[in-house]
Amino acid sequence: MAIERCHTNASWARLRVRLGGTAVVALAILGAPTIFGNSWLHNSAQRPHSGVVTVPARSVGGAVLWSEPTEIERRDLFYGPGGKDHQPRGSYAFIKEDLDGSHPKFDVRDGDGVHWKVKLGTEARAETAASRLVWAVGYSAEEDYFVDDIRVSGMPEHVHRGQRLIDSHGTMHGVRLKRASDDRVKVGEWSWRQNPFTGTRELNGLRVLMAVINNWDLKDINNTLYERKHAHEEGGNERIYEVSDLGSSFGSAGLERTDRSNGDLRAYERSRFITHLTSDEVEFEVPRRPDWIVLVNAPEFFRRLQLLWLGRHVPRADARWAGLLLSRLSPGQIRDAFRAAGYSPDEVAGFAQILTARITQLSEL
């Protein structure tokens, strides 16, 4: 079944010819809101909450989204938030396979007893680079590291996912390792629509940052709420709001059924960034409507439509604020983020060039 992206009624006619009977009926019903106008989106999921900001931007009752980054210009984007001392080393032992999400993941333990989450596949590099950029400008991020190969003892003979990326000796190829935190524990998830920071510059800045890196997979289940360990003992109740899954970055602007969705330089280069600009607001392509092939899974297609508002109606001043934070990073720091993710020298240069151009656009708003 061949499907073209369509934006006009003429294109829709050509699409009907290519699909045939049953699929035509399904697409005609399910695709109608998007094909025949944007009013449905404008009246439902597209717009964020509006109104006067009535809460402090940084912390609300112990809730933390963003912290003023110290010495952005000196932050080490090669080793990232975990630093050189926390980088993975030594041997690893298999604990279990993690079947959450869509990419191969495993829990392992190193020789020092540190727990690591292994991720394989196309998200591994993209997530490593993205975590460094998010952390660099003051948002919370995981301690992610990318390594070409690791050997894991005790691997099952067969796993549910990622078998082709693991050889018979338990060696895994193209690995992102996420270190378990020593000072915080996961207590739940948080919603983009309902959180203590709605309407603040910092939350809008996070939306902008997701557009900068083309992180289109903005489902609430990818947002983690952490509580700092021992906070109660110290008389506090600090809860950290984090976008914890950044793997769908640096590729296309929306869900596709190809590997271009994440970590693909050509897709990142071809995607649009700012799609509309007024004196007060900015709109971004990310997250974009899913490709038509996703209509095979109609519930998923419409769940994705409910996320489009995240790239719309962003206050221009807040977008510029995010750009000015990013502009404090040097070209070398930006390249380091992609070098840490194992990209080739040509890919490092290409990603850095596109990212720098986007930062410049924001800074000049």
Secondary structure, 3 states (H helix, E strand, C coil): CCCCCCCCHHHHHHHHHHHCHHHHHHHHHHCHHHHCCCHHHHHCCCCCCCCCCCCCCCEECCEECECCCCCHHHCCCCCHHHCHHHCCCCCEEEEEEECCCCCCEEEEEECCCCEEEEECCCHHHHHHHHHHHHHHCCECCCCEEEEEEEEEECCCCCCCCCHHHECCCCEEEEEEEEECCCCEEEEEECCCCCCCCCCCHHHHHHHHHHHHCCCCCCCHHHEEEEEECCCCCCCCCCEEEEECCCCCCCCCCCCCCCHHHCCCHHHHHHCCCEEEECCCEEEECCCCCCCHHHHHHHHHHHHHHCCHHHHCCEEHHHHHHHHHHHCCCCHHHHHHHHHCCCCCHHHHHHHHHHHHHHHHHHHCC
